Amino acid sequence: MTHLSAVLCCSLLAIHAIGCSRPAPAPGPELFDTSNLQSLEILRLRPYGEEGTLDISTEPAPDRFRGWRVIDRVTVDRPSTQSEISQLVERGLREGEEGNLAASCFEPRHAIIARSPNSTCELEICFACSWVYVYQDGKSSRRMISDAPMELLEELLGPAEVTRREPVE
């Protein structure tokens, strides 16, 4: 094996070990039960500022979600749409666990917040690297996700340059 081949092989193994390790699945059959939701919001996040650098803050602010800048926020009121979002997220998580290889960028551009009387589930989603961070009832986990829910989320959020705050029916 040539020196270049050995370096390339070691580099690929290191990338796989660092950026593609499989997380343990989050417990429970569903992340959020749509039959008992008080609210469901979807958010479009902007991971980069005007200068092209990561735009994350530790300071709480109304235009931030877990430090990331929120550029669109839509409340989904229709139960059938809430259920469709839940089903697509669950499908994406199943597909993610079945074999997607993830990168390590984690620059989330989407989030989902599902609130019920006794629970809140928050998802930060980076479809570019297939990682989703799940925050539920004081616990957090990192899982892999396919792009199954992305098209519906984008459709509900509308064009990226438009900020809407009214509910989606």
C-alpha positions as CSV (number, residue, x, y, z in Angstrom):
1,M,0.0,0.0,0.0
2,T,1.4,3.4,-1.0
3,H,1.8,6.1,1.6
4,L,-1.0,8.1,-0.1
5,S,-3.4,5.1,0.0
6,A,-2.6,4.6,3.7
7,V,-3.2,8.2,4.5
8,L,-6.5,8.2,2.6
9,C,-7.6,5.0,4.3
10,C,-6.8,6.4,7.8
11,S,-8.6,9.6,7.0
12,L,-11.8,7.9,5.9
13,L,-11.7,5.7,9.0
14,A,-11.3,8.8,11.2
15,I,-14.1,10.7,9.4
16,H,-16.4,7.6,9.9
17,A,-15.5,7.3,13.6
18,I,-16.0,11.0,14.4
19,G,-18.9,12.1,12.2
20,C,-20.8,8.9,11.4
21,S,-21.2,7.2,14.8
22,R,-24.6,5.9,15.5
23,P,-26.4,7.4,18.5
24,A,-28.7,5.3,20.7
25,P,-32.4,5.7,19.7
26,A,-34.5,7.9,22.0
27,P,-36.9,6.0,24.2
28,G,-40.6,5.5,23.4
29,P,-42.6,4.7,20.2
30,E,-43.5,8.3,19.4
31,L,-41.9,11.6,20.2
32,F,-45.1,13.5,20.6
33,D,-48.7,12.2,20.7
34,T,-50.8,14.4,18.4
35,S,-54.1,13.4,20.0
36,N,-53.2,15.5,23.1
37,L,-51.3,18.5,21.6
38,Q,-51.9,22.0,22.9
39,S,-49.7,23.5,20.2
40,L,-47.3,22.5,17.4
41,E,-44.9,25.0,15.9
42,I,-42.4,24.7,13.1
43,L,-39.5,27.0,12.8
44,R,-37.0,27.9,10.1
45,L,-33.6,28.7,11.7
46,R,-30.7,30.6,10.3
47,P,-27.4,29.1,11.4
48,Y,-25.2,31.8,9.8
49,G,-25.1,35.6,10.2
50,E,-24.6,38.2,7.6
51,E,-20.8,37.8,7.8
52,G,-21.0,34.1,7.0
53,T,-20.1,33.0,10.5
54,L,-22.2,30.8,12.8
55,D,-24.9,32.8,14.5
56,I,-25.6,31.1,17.8
57,S,-26.1,32.9,21.1
58,T,-26.2,31.8,24.7
59,E,-28.4,34.8,25.6
60,P,-32.1,34.1,25.7
61,A,-34.1,36.2,23.2
62,P,-37.5,36.0,21.6
63,D,-36.1,35.6,18.1
64,R,-33.9,32.6,19.1
65,F,-34.5,28.9,19.6
66,R,-31.9,27.1,21.6
67,G,-29.4,29.8,20.6
68,W,-30.2,29.8,16.8
69,R,-31.9,32.7,15.1
70,V,-35.5,32.1,14.1
71,I,-36.4,33.6,10.8
72,D,-39.9,31.9,10.3
73,R,-42.3,30.5,12.9
74,V,-45.6,29.0,12.0
75,T,-48.2,27.4,14.4
76,V,-49.9,24.4,12.9
77,D,-53.5,24.1,14.2
78,R,-55.1,21.5,12.0
79,P,-55.0,18.0,13.6
80,S,-54.5,16.2,10.3
81,T,-51.5,18.3,9.5
82,Q,-50.1,17.8,13.0
83,S,-50.5,14.1,12.5
84,E,-48.8,14.2,9.1
85,I,-45.8,16.0,10.6
86,S,-45.6,13.5,13.4
87,Q,-45.8,10.6,11.0
88,L,-43.1,12.0,8.7
89,V,-40.8,12.8,11.6
90,E,-41.2,9.2,12.9
91,R,-40.6,7.8,9.4
92,G,-37.5,10.0,9.0
93,L,-36.2,8.8,12.3
94,R,-36.8,5.1,11.4
95,E,-35.1,5.7,8.0
96,G,-32.2,7.5,9.7
97,E,-31.6,4.6,12.0
98,E,-31.7,2.2,9.0
99,G,-28.6,3.4,7.3
100,N,-28.1,7.1,6.6
101,L,-24.5,8.1,7.0
102,A,-24.3,11.4,8.8
103,A,-21.8,14.2,8.5
104,S,-20.8,16.3,11.4
105,C,-21.8,19.9,10.4
106,F,-25.0,20.3,12.5
107,E,-26.2,23.6,11.2
108,P,-29.9,23.3,11.9
109,R,-32.3,25.0,9.6
110,H,-35.6,23.6,11.0
111,A,-37.1,23.0,14.4
112,I,-40.4,21.6,15.7
113,I,-41.9,22.4,19.1
114,A,-44.8,20.1,20.3
115,R,-46.5,21.0,23.5
116,S,-49.0,18.8,25.4
117,P,-50.4,19.3,28.9
118,N,-47.6,17.2,30.6
119,S,-44.8,17.3,28.1
120,T,-42.8,19.4,25.6
121,C,-40.8,17.9,22.8
122,E,-38.3,20.1,20.9
123,L,-36.5,19.0,17.8
124,E,-33.5,20.8,16.2
125,I,-33.0,19.4,12.7
126,C,-30.1,19.6,10.3
127,F,-31.2,17.8,7.1
128,A,-27.7,18.5,5.6
129,C,-26.0,16.1,8.0
130,S,-29.0,14.0,9.0
131,W,-28.7,14.8,12.7
132,V,-31.6,15.8,14.9
133,Y,-31.3,16.8,18.6
134,V,-34.3,15.8,20.6
135,Y,-35.2,17.6,23.9
136,Q,-38.1,16.1,25.8
137,D,-39.0,16.4,29.4
138,G,-35.6,17.5,30.6
139,K,-33.7,14.8,28.6
140,S,-31.8,15.2,25.4
141,S,-30.6,12.8,22.7
142,R,-29.1,12.9,19.3
143,R,-30.6,10.8,16.5
144,M,-30.3,10.4,12.8
145,I,-33.1,11.5,10.4
146,S,-33.8,11.2,6.7
147,D,-35.3,14.1,4.7
148,A,-38.8,12.5,4.9
149,P,-40.4,15.5,6.8
150,M,-38.4,18.3,5.0
151,E,-40.7,18.9,2.0
152,L,-43.8,19.3,4.2
153,L,-42.0,21.6,6.7
154,E,-40.8,23.8,3.8
155,E,-44.3,23.8,2.3
156,L,-45.9,25.0,5.6
157,L,-43.2,27.6,6.2
158,G,-43.5,29.0,2.7
159,P,-40.8,31.0,0.9
160,A,-37.7,31.5,3.0
161,E,-37.8,35.3,2.7
162,V,-41.3,35.5,4.1
163,T,-41.8,35.6,7.9
164,R,-45.3,34.5,9.0
165,R,-46.6,34.4,12.5
166,E,-50.3,33.5,11.9
167,P,-51.5,29.9,12.4
168,V,-51.6,27.5,9.5
169,E,-54.9,25.6,9.1
